[in-house]
Structure formats: C-alpha cells, structure tokens
Amino acid sequence: MKDLNNDIPGQSEDALQQKCYVWFWNNYPHLRGLLFAVPNGGARDAKEGKKFKLTGLVPGVSDLIFLYRTQAYLIELKKDDKAQLSTNQKEWKDIVEHHGFVYFVVRSLTDFKRLMNQLIVE
C-alpha cells in the first residue's frame, strides 16, 4: 500500500501530486473542487496534441490551481530541491506574476501542508 501521508525520498512528481491532492481532499472537505489539477503533461500523438492546443492547452501552466477567497494560487510541484522549472514554466510564471497572481513551487508534501495551512484562514 502506498504511503500517502509522508514524503519519500526519490518519489516521482506524480506521486507527490497525488499525496498533496489526497491530503487536501481529506483535510479540507468543505473546499473540495477549489484545488484542481491541470493535465498539461504526458505523451500524446500528433492528432491529440493538436486538439489539446486548439482547445486551450498552454505549455508551462502550473500543476495545481487553488481558488480561495477571490484569489487564484498557482502551484507547481517539483519532486526535490534539484528539479528546476522548464523554460515554458518560467515564462508562464513570469506572465501570471506580472498580472498579480501568486505562484508557488512546492517540493514536498510537508511544504504543501504548510502552504495550505497558511493560505486557508477560517
């Protein structure tokens, strides 16, 4: 059984995202639907890639978006301290920050928990 409650060295970015989402789902049930994933990655054939591009796929968009109290928080997940933003991610980060949005890079479940607990004021 997967350990969804703790950070594991060497975990994949997908595993980190799953842990963050499940933790949020379980700890903030009244806010379900306000944190969601943007499925921007993955392998696609040319036809599917063209369809996604024509329907609004934007390279570099953050992994998660959290909408809370009239704010949009953009959260990029990286599996460790060594993982860097791609060129597309850096460009998108610059654009959204220029327009006043808040962008975070989260590198562990522990950091995600801390961030959510700081943002959510009830």
C-alpha positions in Angstrom: 0.0 0.0 0.0 1.3 3.4 -0.9 2.2 5.8 1.9 0.1 8.9 1.2 0.9 10.7 4.4 4.7 11.1 4.2 7.4 12.3 1.9 9.5 9.6 0.4 13.0 10.4 -1.0 13.1 9.8 -4.7 9.3 9.9 -5.2 8.1 10.9 -8.6 6.4 14.3 -9.2 3.1 12.4 -9.9 3.4 10.6 -6.5 3.9 14.0 -4.8 0.9 15.5 -6.6 -1.3 12.5 -5.6 -0.2 12.9 -2.0 -0.8 16.6 -1.9 -4.3 16.3 -3.5 -5.4 13.4 -1.3 -4.2 15.3 1.8 -6.1 18.4 0.8 -9.2 16.3 0.0 -9.2 14.7 3.4 -8.3 17.7 5.4 -10.4 20.4 3.8 -13.6 18.6 2.6 -15.6 21.8 2.5 -13.1 23.2 -0.1 -13.3 20.3 -2.5 -13.3 21.4 -6.1 -11.3 24.6 -5.3 -7.9 22.8 -5.7 -7.6 21.1 -9.1 -5.0 19.7 -11.4 -4.2 20.9 -14.9 -3.3 17.9 -17.0 -0.7 19.6 -19.2 1.8 16.8 -19.4 2.0 13.3 -20.8 2.7 11.7 -24.1 0.3 12.4 -26.9 0.1 11.6 -30.6 0.1 14.4 -33.1 -3.7 14.4 -33.5 -4.4 14.6 -29.8 -1.7 17.2 -29.3 -3.2 19.4 -31.9 -6.7 19.0 -30.4 -5.4 20.0 -26.9 -3.5 23.0 -28.4 -6.6 24.2 -30.2 -8.8 23.8 -27.1 -6.5 25.9 -24.8 -3.5 23.8 -23.7 -0.9 26.3 -22.5 2.7 25.0 -22.1 4.1 25.6 -18.6 0.9 26.0 -16.7 1.2 25.0 -13.0 0.3 21.5 -11.9 -2.3 22.7 -9.4 -4.6 25.7 -9.1 -6.2 26.7 -5.8 -9.1 29.1 -5.8 -9.8 30.6 -2.4 -11.5 33.8 -1.3 -11.3 35.6 -4.6 -7.6 34.6 -5.1 -6.0 32.1 -7.5 -2.9 30.4 -6.2 -0.8 28.6 -8.8 1.2 25.7 -7.5 4.0 24.0 -9.4 5.2 20.7 -7.9 8.8 19.5 -8.1 9.9 16.2 -6.7 13.0 17.6 -4.9 15.3 20.6 -4.5 17.3 19.7 -7.6 14.3 19.8 -10.1 14.1 23.1 -11.9 11.3 24.9 -13.8 11.3 24.3 -17.5 11.6 27.2 -19.9 7.9 27.1 -20.5 7.2 27.0 -16.8 9.4 30.0 -16.1 7.8 32.0 -18.9 4.3 31.2 -17.6 5.3 32.0 -14.0 6.6 35.4 -15.2 3.3 36.1 -17.0 1.0 35.3 -14.2 3.1 37.1 -11.6 3.1 40.2 -13.8 -0.7 40.1 -13.7 -0.7 39.9 -9.9 -1.2 36.2 -9.3 0.7 34.3 -6.6 2.9 31.4 -7.8 4.4 28.8 -5.6 6.9 26.0 -6.2 6.3 23.1 -3.7 8.9 20.4 -3.3 7.4 18.1 -0.7 4.2 17.1 1.0 5.4 18.8 4.1 5.8 22.1 2.3 2.4 21.7 0.6 0.7 21.1 4.0 2.4 24.2 5.4 1.4 26.3 2.4 -2.2 25.2 2.5 -2.5 25.8 6.3 -1.0 29.3 5.8 -3.4 30.2 2.9 -6.6 28.9 4.4 -7.9 31.2 7.1 -11.1 30.1 8.6 
